Amino acid sequence: MSSARGTASSIDKALKLYIDFVLDVVATWRHASPIMVRHRASFDPLIPVNEPRWVVVRRMDQALVESTCLAPRTDLKSAFVHALAAYADAGWTLERFSSDVACAFCHRTDERRIISIECFDPKKPMPQRSLRQGGAS
């Protein structure tokens, strides 16, 4: 499960992240008491959809670092886990991640980034919304 130098390969890290991240819900549910039911959000941002999604990496000031367009019906959980593994392989420390909002934080030295799955092309400007008159532009 590790390479010749004694460190885990990106495949090993991706597999561990997948097991911890995706299969954690199953393991948690098996150990939950029938009285203590774990409530989760009804919306899962990582289910495959019929529209493109983007794996986006931003600095903490929201400046775009990189983005990758994912085709419709892509396995978003797998894409997210592979993005996390790629950053871990590059020497970044993963802090925490959440399947409820499809984002993760990581840091290396004094730089911190957020990795997320987004539904809008990050290279296109977002439409501006006015807070006046009930949000109408």
C-alpha positions as CSV (number, residue, x, y, z in Angstrom):
1,M,0.0,0.0,0.0
2,S,3.0,2.3,-0.1
3,S,5.7,3.1,-2.7
4,A,9.3,2.0,-2.5
5,R,10.3,5.1,-0.4
6,G,7.8,4.2,2.3
7,T,5.2,7.0,1.5
8,A,1.7,6.4,0.3
9,S,1.2,6.9,-3.5
10,S,-1.6,9.2,-4.7
11,I,-3.7,6.1,-5.5
12,D,-3.3,4.9,-1.9
13,K,-4.1,8.4,-0.5
14,A,-7.1,8.7,-2.9
15,L,-8.4,5.3,-1.7
16,K,-8.0,6.2,2.0
17,L,-9.8,9.5,1.4
18,Y,-12.5,7.7,-0.5
19,I,-13.0,5.2,2.3
20,D,-12.9,7.8,5.1
21,F,-15.0,10.3,3.1
22,V,-17.6,8.3,1.2
23,L,-17.9,5.2,3.2
24,D,-17.8,7.0,6.6
25,V,-21.5,7.6,6.4
26,V,-22.2,3.8,6.1
27,A,-19.9,3.1,9.0
28,T,-21.4,5.8,11.2
29,W,-24.9,4.7,10.4
30,R,-24.2,1.1,11.5
31,H,-23.0,2.2,14.9
32,A,-25.7,4.7,15.5
33,S,-28.3,3.9,18.2
34,P,-31.9,3.5,16.9
35,I,-32.8,6.3,19.3
36,M,-30.0,8.6,18.1
37,V,-30.7,9.1,14.4
38,R,-28.0,11.1,12.5
39,H,-29.7,13.8,10.5
40,R,-28.0,14.9,7.3
41,A,-28.9,17.6,4.8
42,S,-31.3,16.4,2.2
43,F,-29.2,18.0,-0.5
44,D,-26.0,16.2,-1.6
45,P,-23.9,18.5,-3.7
46,L,-21.7,15.6,-4.9
47,I,-24.3,13.5,-6.7
48,P,-23.9,13.3,-10.4
49,V,-26.0,15.8,-12.3
50,N,-26.8,16.4,-16.0
51,E,-24.9,19.7,-16.0
52,P,-21.1,20.4,-15.9
53,R,-19.4,21.1,-12.6
54,W,-16.0,22.5,-11.8
55,V,-13.3,21.4,-9.4
56,V,-12.1,24.8,-8.2
57,V,-9.2,25.8,-6.0
58,R,-9.1,29.3,-4.5
59,R,-7.0,31.3,-2.1
60,M,-8.7,32.5,1.0
61,D,-9.3,35.9,-0.6
62,Q,-11.4,34.0,-3.2
63,A,-8.9,34.5,-6.0
64,L,-9.0,31.7,-8.5
65,V,-5.9,29.4,-8.5
66,E,-7.1,26.7,-10.8
67,S,-10.2,25.0,-12.1
68,T,-11.1,21.9,-14.1
69,C,-14.4,21.4,-15.9
70,L,-16.1,18.1,-15.2
71,A,-18.5,16.7,-17.8
72,P,-22.2,16.1,-17.0
73,R,-22.8,12.8,-15.0
74,T,-19.2,12.7,-13.7
75,D,-18.7,11.0,-10.4
76,L,-18.2,14.1,-8.3
77,K,-17.2,12.3,-5.1
78,S,-14.4,10.6,-7.0
79,A,-13.3,13.9,-8.6
80,F,-13.3,15.6,-5.2
81,V,-11.3,12.9,-3.6
82,H,-8.8,12.8,-6.4
83,A,-8.4,16.6,-6.1
84,L,-7.8,16.2,-2.3
85,A,-5.2,13.4,-3.0
86,A,-3.4,15.5,-5.6
87,Y,-3.0,18.4,-3.1
88,A,-1.9,16.0,-0.4
89,D,0.7,14.5,-2.8
90,A,2.0,18.0,-3.5
91,G,2.8,18.5,0.2
92,W,-0.4,20.3,1.3
93,T,-1.9,19.4,4.6
94,L,-5.6,18.7,4.5
95,E,-7.4,20.4,7.3
96,R,-11.0,19.3,7.1
97,F,-13.6,18.7,4.5
98,S,-17.4,18.5,4.3
99,S,-19.6,16.5,1.9
100,D,-22.5,18.8,2.9
101,V,-20.9,21.8,1.1
102,A,-18.4,20.0,-1.2
103,C,-15.4,21.9,0.0
104,A,-12.1,21.3,1.8
105,F,-9.4,23.5,3.3
106,C,-5.7,22.8,3.0
107,H,-2.5,24.7,3.9
108,R,1.2,24.6,3.2
109,T,3.5,26.9,5.1
110,D,1.6,30.2,5.5
111,E,-0.7,29.7,2.4
112,R,-4.2,28.4,2.8
113,R,-6.5,27.2,0.0
114,I,-10.1,25.9,-0.4
115,I,-10.9,23.1,-2.8
116,S,-14.5,22.9,-3.9
117,I,-16.9,21.5,-6.4
118,E,-18.9,24.4,-8.0
119,C,-21.8,24.6,-10.3
120,F,-20.8,27.8,-12.1
121,D,-17.8,28.4,-14.4
122,P,-15.3,30.2,-12.2
123,K,-13.7,31.9,-15.2
124,K,-17.0,33.7,-16.1
125,P,-18.2,36.7,-14.1
126,M,-21.1,36.0,-11.8
127,P,-24.2,38.0,-12.3
128,Q,-24.4,40.9,-9.9
129,R,-27.4,40.9,-7.5
130,S,-28.6,44.1,-5.9
131,L,-29.5,43.8,-2.2
132,R,-32.1,46.6,-2.8
133,Q,-35.7,46.0,-3.8
134,G,-35.7,42.4,-2.7
135,G,-32.7,41.2,-4.7
136,A,-33.9,42.3,-8.1
137,S,-31.2,43.8,-10.4
